[in-house]
Amino acid sequence: MRSSVSERSLIIESDDDDDHQPQSQPSAARRRRRRHEDGSGSESDSSSGSDSSSPCATPRIPPTASSYTQQWPQSYRQSIDILSSVQSPNLSFLGTPTLSRLSNSFITNSFRGKTPEIISNLVKPLLRPTTSDDRQHQQQEETQKSSQYLLPSRKPSLQQIPEDQKPLLVAHEVSTYQKCSYTQAVVNGINVLCGVGILSTPYAIKQGGWVGLVILCLFALLAWYTGVLLRRCLDSKEGLETYPDIGHAAFGTSGRILISIILYVELYACCIEYLILESDNLSKLFPNAHLTIGNLTLNSHVFFAILTTIIVMPTTWLRDLSCLSYLSAGGVIASILGVICLFWAGAVDNVGFENKGTALNLPGIPIAIGLYGYCYSGHGVFPNIYSSLKNRNQFPSILFTCIGLSTILYAGAAVMGYKMFGEATKSQFTLNLPENLVVSKVAVWTTVANPITKYALTIIPLAMSLEELLPPNQQKYSNIIMVRSALVVSTLLIALSVPFFGLVMALVGSLLTMLVTYILPCACFLAILKRKATWHQVAACSFIIVVGVSCACVGTYSSLSRIIQNYT
């Protein structure tokens, strides 16, 4: 029993990390001494295995050796860390071995819970080293790891490790990776929350009236509460680190798979929204653009959707995604800059805030519910942010700050956009800005640039989960490129088939976000902690589930009906 537990805690260091192993040995030696003093060292493992009646025979599984990470999707933690983390770019693109080692060390410490195989692949240099020794070393490395590229499912063979070296291969402790400060966590959270949803907040007021702002504030409050519930779930058992882990603890393997599929479909839908967004805004900048191939003529919307797909597809093939993760931090800047441009156009460029609007538009409330719900679709990432915190007790405050600041931006953009454009408000306020203004061009180009950097980071989690399902002999780089390219092309086909930005967003917000943000956190909390939950926690969770299910049903039906109406 003890032998199996210790084997699960062993990790083979990759060839790239040879320079770092001597530094980890003192830490491993100290851990072995502590285990020996506690009566649970490696020397006592064999004896405890033969004497099951001994009190020391009870295995103590470390937090990093979690059985939850042994089931699909094993890549969720790594891929979502890349999506949510704002970090400096990898220096290995310079091609020098010294800088590569420095960057490898930085990225290794940036991703908690990664196996060395994953880390070494994520930090591959974009340019090959120039020396012959380095080229030979890299060719050998690629040959050894081509079948496990970016996939954590490959398990090391312990039989190939000398017995005297096995204790040195203990996994890093949790605390060494918990280096995310309060400010970094807030920036990461806002970067996840403040996405393209801010563009549709004026359109949401048009659909539901001014009363819809109450819905926005209510959703913000409930999102904060359900985020705190996720934290309670993570703390309930050892080894829980991600949202799928919580689903596994609550409902078993079926719960893990179901929640993972919902999360991945939500990310997939975001990529579809990115392409529709690019098509709409580039068509505004270049309305006369078209492409004629024989008897086939592509209008500006179709042309720019295809062009955007061609641009973003190679970014999904990159070995080092940390550069894109660094650039995606511009999402926060893009959201703030968009709100500033909107205010400038209304106040300085004399567009004005003259429209009064309507207090309540009851038929449009279901669409507004979906649009407002989409604004708080960050719960798939919050467990990762929590697990990487230096001080986890700060998480409720961090979550409140992220959601509070995001809500201020949402409400500000919604009020200004609707006051400026009234009933003429379109699904993206950038489409309403006057074409002759400089701030309009700044806002549109900022909106166009942001999704290009985020597309690959958003689609990669789904791609990596599918790559895990490939047979071991098919896990080659060429096959991985084919899988990711097929995913990108499929998002293009759906974006061209359903080119309704606001309605697709309302559908995603009503169906998927209501599940991820409101319904499932409460359901998991009640399933895991039902015996410890107080009566007011049970009442609050029941209320949120009822509200979430009602909003999901009404919003999904209205969104689908409006999409069908646009076709007929």
Backbone torsions as a table, in degrees:
resi	resn	phi	psi	omega
1	MET	NA	-47.4	179.5
2	ARG	-66.9	-33.7	-179.6
3	SER	-63.8	-43.6	179.9
4	SER	-65.2	-35.6	179.3
5	VAL	-67.2	-42.7	-178.9
6	SER	-68.1	-31.8	178.1
7	GLU	-66.7	-35.1	179.7
8	ARG	-69.2	-21.4	-178.4
9	SER	-91.4	1.4	-179.0
10	LEU	-91.3	143.1	178.0
11	ILE	-134.8	132.8	176.8
12	ILE	-83.6	126.0	177.7
13	GLU	-73.2	140.5	180.0
14	SER	-75.9	165.5	-179.6
15	ASP	-62.4	-30.7	-178.3
16	ASP	-67.3	-20.2	-173.3
17	ASP	-101.1	17.5	-178.2
18	ASP	-60.3	-35.0	-178.3
19	ASP	-69.7	-18.4	-175.8
20	HIS	-97.0	-11.5	-175.5
21	GLN	-64.1	-41.6	179.1
22	PRO	-59.7	-30.2	179.4
23	GLN	-71.2	-26.8	-177.5
24	SER	-86.5	-13.4	-176.5
25	GLN	-66.0	-44.1	178.5
26	PRO	-58.7	-38.3	179.2
27	SER	-64.4	-40.8	179.1
28	ALA	-66.3	-38.0	179.3
29	ALA	-64.8	-41.1	178.3
30	ARG	-62.9	-38.9	-180.0
31	ARG	-65.6	-39.0	179.3
32	ARG	-65.2	-39.2	178.0
33	ARG	-63.9	-41.3	179.3
34	ARG	-63.7	-41.8	179.4
35	ARG	-65.2	-36.1	178.8
36	HIS	-66.6	-39.4	178.6
37	GLU	-67.6	-31.7	-179.9
38	ASP	-82.9	-4.3	-179.4
39	GLY	83.1	14.1	-178.7
40	SER	-128.0	29.9	-179.3
41	GLY	-73.7	175.7	-178.0
42	SER	-65.8	-27.0	179.6
43	GLU	-69.2	-28.4	-177.8
44	SER	-91.2	-3.3	-176.8
45	ASP	-65.0	-42.7	-177.7
46	SER	-67.8	-40.0	180.0
47	SER	-69.0	-37.0	179.2
48	SER	-69.5	-29.0	177.4
49	GLY	-68.3	-29.7	-180.0
50	SER	-86.6	-18.9	-178.8
51	ASP	-119.5	85.1	-175.3
52	SER	-71.2	-15.6	-179.3
53	SER	-82.0	-10.0	-178.9
54	SER	-70.7	141.6	177.8
55	PRO	-61.7	-27.2	-179.4
56	CYS	-76.9	-5.6	-177.0
57	ALA	-76.2	-13.3	-179.6
58	THR	-68.2	119.6	-176.1
59	PRO	-72.5	142.0	175.3
60	ARG	-113.7	100.3	-176.7
61	ILE	-79.6	123.3	179.2
62	PRO	-67.0	156.4	-177.2
63	PRO	-57.7	-31.6	-177.5
64	THR	-76.7	-19.2	-179.7
65	ALA	-93.9	71.8	-174.9
66	SER	-100.2	133.5	176.7
67	SER	-68.3	-18.1	-179.8
68	TYR	-66.6	-27.8	-177.1
69	THR	-82.4	0.4	-178.0
70	GLN	-93.0	1.9	-178.9
71	GLN	-120.5	158.8	179.9
72	TRP	-63.6	139.0	-4.8
73	PRO	-90.4	121.9	179.2
74	GLN	-76.3	-20.6	-175.6
75	SER	-88.7	0.6	-172.9
76	TYR	-60.9	-45.7	-176.1
77	ARG	-60.6	-47.7	-177.4
78	GLN	-63.6	-47.5	-174.9
79	SER	-68.2	-38.3	179.2
80	ILE	-72.8	-30.6	173.9
81	ASP	-60.7	-41.3	178.3
82	ILE	-64.4	-40.8	-178.6
83	LEU	-66.2	-38.8	-170.4
84	SER	-95.7	-19.6	-172.3
85	SER	-84.8	134.0	172.1
86	VAL	-100.4	112.3	-172.3
87	GLN	-142.2	168.9	178.7
88	SER	-76.9	152.4	-177.1
89	PRO	-70.1	157.1	178.2
90	ASN	-71.1	132.1	-178.5
91	LEU	-81.9	-3.1	-173.8
92	SER	-70.7	-9.4	178.2
93	PHE	-68.5	-14.1	177.2
94	LEU	-74.2	-19.2	171.2
95	GLY	88.9	-7.7	-179.1
96	THR	-84.9	137.9	-177.9
97	PRO	-59.2	-37.7	-178.8
98	THR	-63.1	-48.4	179.5
99	LEU	-66.2	-32.6	177.7
100	SER	-62.4	-42.1	179.9
101	ARG	-66.6	-37.9	178.0
102	LEU	-63.2	-45.7	-178.7
103	SER	-67.7	-37.0	177.8
104	ASN	-60.8	-41.6	179.3
105	SER	-62.6	-40.1	-179.2
106	PHE	-66.7	-48.2	-177.5
107	ILE	-67.8	-35.1	178.1
108	THR	-58.3	-40.1	179.1
109	ASN	-78.5	-11.6	-176.6
110	SER	-84.5	-24.5	-175.2
111	PHE	-114.1	102.6	178.6
112	ARG	-74.6	136.0	174.0
113	GLY	89.9	-0.3	179.8
114	LYS	-78.4	143.2	168.3
115	THR	-77.1	153.1	-179.1
116	PRO	-57.6	-31.6	178.4
117	GLU	-61.8	-40.7	179.7
118	ILE	-66.4	-46.7	-175.8
119	ILE	-61.7	-44.8	-176.0
120	SER	-64.0	-31.2	178.4
121	ASN	-77.5	-35.0	-179.7
122	LEU	-68.3	-23.8	-175.6
123	VAL	-109.9	24.8	174.3
124	LYS	-60.2	138.3	177.6
125	PRO	-67.6	143.6	178.4
126	LEU	-71.4	-28.7	175.4
127	LEU	-113.9	137.6	-179.0
128	ARG	-71.2	148.1	175.4
129	PRO	-59.5	152.2	-171.8
130	THR	-89.4	-22.4	-176.9
131	THR	-77.7	153.1	-178.3
132	SER	-66.8	-38.6	178.5
133	ASP	-62.5	-42.1	179.5
134	ASP	-66.7	-36.4	178.6
135	ARG	-65.6	-43.4	178.1
136	GLN	-63.3	-40.8	179.4
137	HIS	-63.1	-40.9	-178.1
138	GLN	-71.9	-35.7	177.5
139	GLN	-63.4	-42.4	177.0
140	GLN	-62.8	-39.0	-179.2
141	GLU	-64.4	-43.9	-179.3
142	GLU	-66.0	-36.0	178.7
143	THR	-64.2	-39.4	-178.4
144	GLN	-71.6	-31.3	-169.6
145	LYS	-112.8	5.9	-177.7
146	SER	-63.1	-29.8	-178.4
147	SER	-83.4	-6.4	-179.0
148	GLN	-129.1	30.7	-176.2
149	TYR	-63.8	118.6	176.9
150	LEU	64.4	11.3	-177.1
151	LEU	-113.8	130.6	-178.7
152	PRO	-87.9	3.6	-171.9
153	SER	-79.3	-12.5	-178.6
154	ARG	-75.8	124.5	-177.2
155	LYS	-100.4	139.8	178.6
156	PRO	-70.6	152.1	177.7
157	SER	-92.2	110.7	-177.6
158	LEU	-73.1	-22.5	-178.9
159	GLN	-66.7	-23.5	-177.7
160	GLN	-83.6	-2.8	-176.9
161	ILE	-101.2	130.1	176.0
162	PRO	-59.5	145.7	-175.9
163	GLU	-60.7	-34.1	-177.8
164	ASP	-75.0	-11.1	-179.9
165	GLN	-101.2	-15.0	-176.4
166	LYS	-59.9	-42.2	-179.8
167	PRO	-62.3	-20.9	-179.0
168	LEU	-78.5	-10.0	-174.3
169	LEU	-102.0	29.5	179.5
170	VAL	-71.2	142.1	-179.4
171	ALA	-64.0	151.0	177.4
172	HIS	-63.3	146.8	179.4
173	GLU	-72.8	159.4	-177.2
174	VAL	-61.8	-39.8	-172.3
175	SER	-63.7	-26.5	-177.2
176	THR	-69.8	-17.5	-178.1
177	TYR	-102.0	-10.1	-177.4
178	GLN	-84.9	77.8	-174.3
179	LYS	-119.7	10.0	-177.7
180	CYS	-82.8	121.5	-178.7
181	SER	-81.9	176.0	179.3
182	TYR	-60.1	-48.6	-177.6
183	THR	-64.6	-42.9	179.5
184	GLN	-62.5	-40.7	179.4
185	ALA	-65.4	-39.5	178.3
186	VAL	-63.1	-44.6	179.5
187	VAL	-62.8	-43.1	177.9
188	ASN	-61.8	-41.9	-179.6
189	GLY	-65.9	-44.6	178.7
190	ILE	-65.6	-36.1	178.9
191	ASN	-63.1	-32.2	177.8
192	VAL	-77.5	-41.9	-174.7
193	LEU	-75.9	-45.5	-174.3
194	CYS	-84.0	82.0	177.6
195	GLY	-112.7	-141.9	-176.7
196	VAL	-71.7	-11.5	-179.6
197	GLY	-61.8	-26.8	-178.4
198	ILE	-65.9	-24.9	-178.7
199	LEU	-68.6	-25.0	-174.6
200	SER	-101.4	2.5	-179.2
201	THR	-64.9	-38.5	173.6
202	PRO	-62.1	-37.0	177.6
203	TYR	-65.5	-31.7	177.6
204	ALA	-66.3	-39.4	176.1
205	ILE	-66.0	-37.9	177.1
206	LYS	-60.4	-39.3	-178.3
207	GLN	-72.2	-42.0	-173.6
208	GLY	-109.6	-8.6	-176.7
209	GLY	86.0	179.6	-177.6
210	TRP	-64.1	-26.0	178.7
211	VAL	-61.9	-22.4	-180.0
212	GLY	-61.0	-23.9	177.3
213	LEU	-64.2	-27.8	174.6
214	VAL	-64.6	-38.7	177.5
215	ILE	-63.5	-41.1	178.4
216	LEU	-59.5	-46.5	179.9
217	CYS	-66.8	-38.5	178.2
218	LEU	-64.3	-43.8	178.0
219	PHE	-62.5	-36.6	178.8
220	ALA	-63.7	-44.6	-180.0
221	LEU	-64.0	-45.1	179.9
222	LEU	-67.1	-34.8	178.5
223	ALA	-64.7	-38.9	177.2
224	TRP	-64.5	-43.0	-178.2
225	TYR	-65.2	-43.7	-179.9
226	THR	-69.5	-28.8	173.8
227	GLY	-64.5	-39.2	176.4
228	VAL	-66.3	-35.4	176.9
229	LEU	-63.0	-38.4	177.3
230	LEU	-61.4	-38.3	177.1
231	ARG	-62.6	-42.5	178.2
232	ARG	-61.2	-37.6	178.1
233	CYS	-66.9	-41.3	180.0
234	LEU	-63.8	-35.4	-179.0
235	ASP	-80.4	-10.0	-173.9
236	SER	-73.7	-28.7	-177.8
237	LYS	-140.9	152.6	176.9
238	GLU	-72.3	143.9	174.3
239	GLY	91.4	-7.5	178.5
240	LEU	-79.5	123.3	-177.0
241	GLU	-130.9	-26.4	-173.6
242	THR	-128.4	171.8	177.9
243	TYR	-62.1	-46.2	175.6
244	PRO	-59.0	-34.2	176.0
245	ASP	-60.8	-40.8	178.2
246	ILE	-62.8	-44.1	177.2
247	GLY	-60.8	-36.5	177.9
248	HIS	-65.5	-44.5	179.9
249	ALA	-65.9	-31.0	-177.0
250	ALA	-83.9	-44.8	-170.3
251	PHE	-129.4	13.1	178.2
252	GLY	80.3	-163.8	-176.7
253	THR	-62.6	-38.5	179.4
254	SER	-62.9	-38.8	177.3
255	GLY	-65.3	-39.5	178.2
256	ARG	-62.4	-45.8	-178.1
257	ILE	-66.8	-43.2	-178.7
258	LEU	-62.7	-47.3	-179.9
259	ILE	-65.0	-38.1	178.6
260	SER	-63.1	-43.2	179.7
261	ILE	-62.9	-43.0	179.3
262	ILE	-61.9	-43.6	179.5
263	LEU	-63.8	-42.2	-179.5
264	TYR	-69.1	-37.9	177.0
265	VAL	-64.6	-36.4	177.5
266	GLU	-63.7	-42.9	176.8
267	LEU	-65.2	-39.4	178.1
268	TYR	-62.0	-41.8	178.6
269	ALA	-65.2	-34.3	176.9
270	CYS	-62.7	-38.5	178.0
271	CYS	-65.2	-36.8	175.7
272	ILE	-63.4	-42.1	177.9
273	GLU	-62.3	-37.0	178.4
274	TYR	-59.9	-43.9	-178.8
275	LEU	-67.6	-40.6	177.0
276	ILE	-63.1	-41.3	178.9
277	LEU	-61.0	-46.7	179.4
278	GLU	-61.8	-44.0	-179.6
279	SER	-61.1	-45.8	-177.8
280	ASP	-65.2	-46.3	-174.3
281	ASN	-75.8	-37.5	176.1
282	LEU	-68.6	-32.9	175.6
283	SER	-66.2	-31.0	175.8
284	LYS	-67.9	-38.6	179.6
285	LEU	-73.0	-37.8	-177.3
286	PHE	-129.5	73.4	-174.1
287	PRO	-66.7	-23.4	-176.7
288	ASN	-94.4	2.4	-179.3
289	ALA	-68.7	139.2	177.3
290	HIS	-160.4	168.2	179.6
291	LEU	-137.6	127.6	-179.6
292	THR	-113.2	123.3	177.3
293	ILE	-124.7	100.2	-175.9
294	GLY	64.6	-122.2	177.8
295	ASN	-90.6	0.3	-177.8
296	LEU	-99.8	127.5	178.7
297	THR	-120.2	125.0	177.9
298	LEU	-98.7	123.7	177.7
299	ASN	-73.8	179.2	-173.2
300	SER	-63.6	-38.6	-178.8
301	HIS	-64.1	-48.1	-179.5
302	VAL	-66.9	-41.8	-177.8
303	PHE	-61.4	-46.1	-177.1
304	PHE	-73.9	-28.3	174.3
305	ALA	-65.6	-42.7	178.1
306	ILE	-67.6	-41.3	179.9
307	LEU	-62.5	-41.8	178.0
308	THR	-63.0	-40.2	178.4
309	THR	-62.0	-41.5	178.9
310	ILE	-64.0	-34.6	-178.7
311	ILE	-72.9	-43.9	-173.5
312	VAL	-82.3	-21.3	-176.2
313	MET	-58.9	-46.4	179.1
314	PRO	-62.7	-26.6	179.2
315	THR	-67.4	-23.7	177.3
316	THR	-77.1	-12.6	179.3
317	TRP	-91.5	-8.2	-173.9
318	LEU	-60.7	142.0	174.8
319	ARG	-80.7	-33.9	-178.5
320	ASP	-108.8	102.4	-178.9
321	LEU	-92.0	0.4	-178.4
322	SER	-66.9	-29.6	177.4
323	CYS	-64.2	-42.8	177.8
324	LEU	-66.6	-36.2	177.9
325	SER	-62.0	-37.7	177.4
326	TYR	-66.1	-44.4	-178.7
327	LEU	-67.9	-30.7	-178.1
328	SER	-67.8	-14.0	174.6
329	ALA	-61.1	-18.7	175.7
330	GLY	-65.0	-7.8	176.7
331	GLY	-60.6	-39.7	177.0
332	VAL	-64.9	-45.4	179.7
333	ILE	-64.3	-39.9	-179.4
334	ALA	-63.4	-40.9	179.4
335	SER	-65.0	-45.2	179.8
336	ILE	-65.9	-42.3	179.9
337	LEU	-64.5	-36.9	178.1
338	GLY	-63.5	-42.0	177.6
339	VAL	-65.8	-39.0	178.3
340	ILE	-64.0	-43.6	178.5
341	CYS	-62.5	-38.9	178.6
342	LEU	-63.8	-44.5	177.8
343	PHE	-64.1	-41.9	-179.5
344	TRP	-61.7	-43.2	180.0
345	ALA	-62.9	-37.5	-178.7
346	GLY	-78.1	-39.6	-173.6
347	ALA	-92.5	-42.2	-173.9
348	VAL	-93.3	-43.1	-177.9
349	ASP	-88.9	11.4	168.8
350	ASN	63.7	29.3	169.6
351	VAL	-69.0	-36.2	173.3
352	GLY	87.5	162.2	176.8
353	PHE	-123.3	64.2	-169.7
354	GLU	-97.4	-21.3	-174.7
355	ASN	-74.4	135.6	-179.4
356	LYS	-92.1	-36.2	178.5
357	GLY	75.4	-172.1	-179.2
358	THR	-114.2	148.5	-178.9
359	ALA	-72.7	-40.2	-177.1
360	LEU	-148.9	127.1	174.4
361	ASN	-120.5	89.0	-171.0
362	LEU	-58.4	-42.6	-179.9
363	PRO	-61.6	-26.2	-177.9
364	GLY	-93.2	-1.7	-178.9
365	ILE	-58.5	-42.5	179.9
366	PRO	-59.1	-40.2	177.5
367	ILE	-66.2	-41.0	178.3
368	ALA	-62.1	-37.1	178.4
369	ILE	-59.9	-45.2	179.0
370	GLY	-64.4	-41.0	-179.6
371	LEU	-66.8	-42.9	178.0
372	TYR	-68.4	-37.8	178.9
373	GLY	-63.3	-36.8	-179.5
374	TYR	-60.4	-28.3	-177.0
375	CYS	-65.1	-18.6	-176.3
376	TYR	-119.0	45.7	-177.9
377	SER	-99.0	49.8	-179.6
378	GLY	-111.5	5.9	-174.0
379	HIS	-69.3	-20.9	175.4
380	GLY	-66.6	-19.2	-177.3
381	VAL	-102.8	-26.7	-174.7
382	PHE	-55.3	-40.8	176.9
383	PRO	-60.4	-35.7	177.6
384	ASN	-66.5	-41.3	177.7
385	ILE	-63.2	-42.2	179.4
386	TYR	-62.7	-42.9	-177.5
387	SER	-67.0	-21.7	-177.1
388	SER	-97.9	3.5	-176.8
389	LEU	-73.4	143.8	172.9
390	LYS	-70.9	-42.6	177.5
391	ASN	-121.9	100.9	-173.7
392	ARG	-71.5	-18.2	177.7
393	ASN	-66.9	-15.6	179.8
394	GLN	-83.8	-3.9	-172.6
395	PHE	-59.2	-46.8	178.3
396	PRO	-57.5	-39.5	178.5
397	SER	-68.4	-40.8	177.3
398	ILE	-61.8	-45.1	179.8
399	LEU	-62.5	-42.1	178.6
400	PHE	-63.0	-41.3	179.3
401	THR	-65.2	-45.7	179.4
402	CYS	-58.8	-52.0	-176.7
403	ILE	-68.8	-37.9	179.3
404	GLY	-63.7	-48.9	179.3
405	LEU	-64.8	-39.3	178.1
406	SER	-64.0	-40.8	179.3
407	THR	-64.2	-38.2	176.9
408	ILE	-61.4	-43.1	177.7
409	LEU	-65.0	-43.7	179.0
410	TYR	-60.1	-49.5	-177.5
411	ALA	-65.3	-40.2	178.9
412	GLY	-61.9	-47.3	178.5
413	ALA	-64.5	-39.3	-179.0
414	ALA	-63.9	-47.5	-177.3
415	VAL	-66.7	-47.7	-178.4
416	MET	-64.6	-44.6	-178.8
417	GLY	-63.0	-42.7	-178.5
418	TYR	-72.3	-36.4	176.7
419	LYS	-66.5	-29.5	-179.6
420	MET	-79.0	-42.7	-169.9
421	PHE	-113.1	-15.1	174.5
422	GLY	59.2	-134.1	-177.1
423	GLU	-73.8	-7.6	176.3
424	ALA	-88.2	3.3	-177.7
425	THR	-61.3	131.1	179.3
426	LYS	-97.0	177.7	-174.4
427	SER	-65.7	-19.7	174.6
428	GLN	-132.0	126.5	-175.0
429	PHE	-66.6	-18.7	176.3
430	THR	-65.0	-26.5	179.2
431	LEU	-75.1	-16.3	178.7
432	ASN	-92.5	-16.9	-176.6
433	LEU	-65.6	138.0	179.8
434	PRO	-57.9	137.4	-174.0
435	GLU	-71.5	-23.0	-174.8
436	ASN	-85.7	-3.4	-177.2
437	LEU	-91.0	142.7	178.0
438	VAL	-65.9	-40.8	-179.6
439	VAL	-63.9	-28.2	176.7
440	SER	-65.0	-44.4	179.7
441	LYS	-66.6	-38.5	177.7
442	VAL	-62.0	-45.7	-179.2
443	ALA	-63.9	-42.9	-177.1
444	VAL	-68.8	-44.8	-179.4
445	TRP	-66.8	-34.9	175.3
446	THR	-64.3	-41.6	178.4
447	THR	-64.3	-36.7	-179.2
448	VAL	-71.0	-39.3	-174.8
449	ALA	-72.1	-34.6	-173.1
450	ASN	-62.6	-49.2	-179.0
451	PRO	-63.8	-26.6	-179.7
452	ILE	-63.5	-37.2	178.6
453	THR	-77.9	-23.2	-176.0
454	LYS	-95.8	-15.6	-173.3
455	TYR	-59.8	-51.7	-176.5
456	ALA	-62.9	-41.6	-179.9
457	LEU	-63.9	-29.1	-178.4
458	THR	-81.0	-35.5	-176.5
459	ILE	-86.3	-22.3	-175.4
460	ILE	-61.7	-41.6	178.0
461	PRO	-55.2	-43.3	177.3
462	LEU	-65.5	-42.5	-179.1
463	ALA	-61.8	-44.6	-178.5
464	MET	-65.6	-34.7	178.2
465	SER	-66.7	-36.6	177.2
466	LEU	-71.6	-35.2	179.6
467	GLU	-66.4	-27.1	175.8
468	GLU	-62.6	-28.6	-176.3
469	LEU	-81.9	-9.3	178.7
470	LEU	-69.4	146.8	174.4
471	PRO	-60.9	150.3	-177.5
472	PRO	-53.5	-37.1	-178.2
473	ASN	-78.1	-4.5	178.7
474	GLN	-107.6	1.8	-178.3
475	GLN	-84.3	65.8	-179.9
476	LYS	-109.7	159.5	-176.9
477	TYR	-60.4	-38.7	180.0
478	SER	-64.5	-39.9	178.2
479	ASN	-68.6	-36.0	178.0
480	ILE	-63.7	-41.2	177.3
481	ILE	-61.7	-40.0	179.6
482	MET	-64.9	-41.4	179.5
483	VAL	-62.9	-46.6	-177.2
484	ARG	-69.4	-37.6	177.7
485	SER	-65.4	-39.5	178.5
486	ALA	-63.7	-39.1	177.0
487	LEU	-62.6	-43.8	-179.3
488	VAL	-63.0	-44.9	180.0
489	VAL	-63.5	-37.3	179.3
490	SER	-65.1	-37.1	176.5
491	THR	-65.6	-35.3	176.8
492	LEU	-63.5	-45.3	-178.0
493	LEU	-62.5	-41.2	179.3
494	ILE	-70.0	-38.7	178.9
495	ALA	-62.9	-36.7	177.4
496	LEU	-74.2	-29.4	-179.2
497	SER	-78.9	-34.4	-178.2
498	VAL	-126.8	72.8	-173.5
499	PRO	-85.4	44.9	-176.8
500	PHE	-115.1	93.8	-171.7
501	PHE	-57.9	-53.0	-176.4
502	GLY	-64.2	-41.3	-177.5
503	LEU	-72.6	-37.8	175.9
504	VAL	-65.1	-40.0	177.6
505	MET	-64.0	-41.5	178.1
506	ALA	-63.7	-37.8	178.3
507	LEU	-65.3	-45.8	179.5
508	VAL	-64.3	-43.4	179.7
509	GLY	-65.0	-37.1	-178.1
510	SER	-73.9	-43.5	-173.2
511	LEU	-88.8	-57.5	-171.7
512	LEU	-82.7	-46.5	-177.1
513	THR	-66.5	-36.9	177.3
514	MET	-60.5	-36.6	177.4
515	LEU	-70.1	-51.0	-173.5
516	VAL	-69.2	-40.4	-170.7
517	THR	-91.2	-33.3	-171.0
518	TYR	-118.4	-48.7	-172.2
519	ILE	-76.5	-54.2	-173.9
520	LEU	-66.2	-39.0	176.9
521	PRO	-59.0	-40.9	178.6
522	CYS	-68.3	-42.2	179.8
523	ALA	-63.5	-42.4	178.5
524	CYS	-66.2	-40.2	179.4
525	PHE	-61.3	-45.0	-179.9
526	LEU	-67.0	-34.4	-179.3
527	ALA	-72.5	-37.0	-175.8
528	ILE	-84.5	-42.8	-172.1
529	LEU	-116.3	31.0	-175.7
530	LYS	-62.9	-29.5	-179.4
531	ARG	-81.4	-21.4	-178.8
532	LYS	-101.9	-14.1	-177.3
533	ALA	-69.9	140.1	176.6
534	THR	-79.5	168.4	-176.8
535	TRP	-65.8	-35.0	-179.8
536	HIS	-74.4	-27.2	173.0
537	GLN	-68.5	-40.3	176.8
538	VAL	-64.4	-41.6	179.1
539	ALA	-64.9	-43.1	179.5
540	ALA	-64.3	-43.6	179.0
541	CYS	-64.1	-40.9	178.8
542	SER	-63.3	-41.7	178.4
543	PHE	-62.5	-44.7	-179.0
544	ILE	-65.7	-38.7	178.4
545	ILE	-63.3	-43.8	179.0
546	VAL	-62.8	-45.9	178.9
547	VAL	-62.2	-44.1	-178.8
548	GLY	-64.2	-44.0	179.6
549	VAL	-65.2	-41.7	179.7
550	SER	-63.2	-46.7	179.4
551	CYS	-64.3	-38.4	-179.7
552	ALA	-64.2	-44.4	-178.8
553	CYS	-65.9	-50.3	-177.2
554	VAL	-66.0	-46.1	-177.9
555	GLY	-66.4	-42.2	-179.9
556	THR	-64.0	-44.3	179.7
557	TYR	-61.9	-44.9	-178.3
558	SER	-66.9	-40.3	-179.7
559	SER	-65.1	-46.5	178.7
560	LEU	-63.4	-38.8	179.3
561	SER	-63.6	-42.6	-179.7
562	ARG	-67.9	-36.8	177.3
563	ILE	-64.1	-43.3	178.5
564	ILE	-64.3	-39.5	177.8
565	GLN	-61.6	-36.8	179.1
566	ASN	-66.0	-27.1	177.0
567	TYR	-79.9	-38.4	-174.7
568	THR	-87.6	NA	NA
